[in-house]
Amino acid sequence: MKKNVLCNEYIYITFEGFTFQPNSESDVSVIENMQAVGFACAKDKKEAFENLLINSSYLKDTVFNEIIALEFLNREEDVFTI
């Protein structure tokens, strides 16, 4: 994939929130995890975050305190199974 020099891609994640196992009857999460908050594109991570908030305005109604930005350097994908 050719990188667009005008647009860097970012994923925004948080360690806050809960995820439960599929088909589990437990109400306690047994897996430490991260939540994907969203994806955005811009010249830098701050501008991309501002774009994320514009395009996903519902995020302003959440109670996430800390959101982490990670830049996609490539779109290569590996899939693993347990």
C-alpha positions in Angstrom: 0.0 0.0 0.0 1.4 3.4 -1.0 1.5 5.8 2.0 -0.4 9.1 1.5 2.1 11.8 2.7 -0.8 14.1 3.5 -2.7 11.6 5.6 -1.3 9.4 8.3 -3.7 6.7 9.7 -4.2 6.2 13.4 -6.1 3.8 15.6 -7.3 5.1 19.0 -7.5 2.7 21.8 -8.2 2.6 25.6 -7.6 0.2 28.4 -10.8 1.3 30.0 -14.1 -0.6 29.6 -15.0 -4.3 29.7 -15.2 -7.2 27.3 -16.7 -10.5 28.0 -15.8 -13.9 26.6 -18.2 -15.2 23.9 -20.6 -17.8 25.2 -19.6 -17.1 28.8 -22.1 -16.9 31.6 -19.7 -15.1 33.9 -20.2 -11.4 34.5 -16.6 -10.9 35.3 -14.1 -10.4 32.4 -11.2 -12.9 32.6 -9.2 -11.3 29.8 -7.2 -8.1 30.1 -8.0 -6.2 27.0 -8.0 -2.9 25.1 -11.0 -1.3 23.4 -10.7 0.1 19.9 -12.3 3.6 20.1 -12.0 4.5 16.5 -9.8 5.2 13.4 -8.9 8.6 11.9 -6.6 10.1 9.3 -4.7 13.4 9.2 -1.2 14.9 9.1 -0.6 14.2 12.8 -2.2 12.3 15.7 -3.7 15.4 17.3 -5.4 16.5 14.1 -6.6 13.0 13.5 -8.1 12.8 17.0 -9.9 16.1 16.3 -11.3 14.4 13.1 -12.3 11.4 15.1 -14.3 13.5 17.5 -16.0 15.3 14.6 -16.8 12.1 12.7 -17.8 10.1 15.8 -19.4 12.8 18.0 -21.0 10.1 20.2 -17.5 9.7 21.8 -18.1 13.0 23.6 -20.8 11.2 25.6 -18.5 8.4 26.8 -16.6 8.4 30.0 -13.2 7.3 28.6 -10.4 9.2 30.5 -7.4 8.1 28.5 -7.3 7.3 24.8 -4.1 6.2 23.2 -3.1 7.0 19.6 -1.1 4.5 17.5 -0.1 5.2 13.9 -0.6 2.5 11.3 2.8 2.2 9.5 1.5 -0.5 7.1 -1.6 -2.5 6.5 -0.1 -5.9 6.7 -2.3 -8.3 8.6 -1.6 -11.5 10.4 -4.5 -13.6 11.8 -3.8 -16.1 14.6 -6.1 -18.7 16.2 -6.0 -20.2 19.7 
